[in-house]
Amino acid sequence: MRGPVSQEQPNNPLHGITLENMVTQLQEHYGWPALAERIHIRCFEKNPSVKSSLKFLRRTPWARAKVEQLFLKTFC
């Protein structure tokens, strides 16, 4: 899912990866229950969906940072 590293941000491992891709890949890898255990946020615990998670994560920088950290730890 990752493309070539652009010359604009060669040291950023998340460059070119959308938040939607991160949430989708994490959900497919862990499943919602295990994802909610790793990152304690309600959008992963109560009626989780990619759409509702994206809405919350785009408005909540601390939660997005946790998702990015888990994505890096899991896939990079």
C-alpha positions, 0 to 999 in steps of 0.5 A: 500500500505504500508508494515510493518515498517522495523527495519532499519528505524522505524521512517521514515514513507516513508520507503518502499514507492517508489516515483512512488507510492507516485505520483500515489496515489496523482494523484488518490486522487487529480487529476492532476489539483488539484495536480498542485494547491498544488505543482506548478511544470510544470510536474503536469501542462503541459501534466502530466503523472506519467512517466514525473513527475518521471523523473523530481522529481528524478532530482530535490530534492526540488520538490521531498521534496514537493511531500513527504510532501504532501504525508505525510500530505495526507496519514499519 
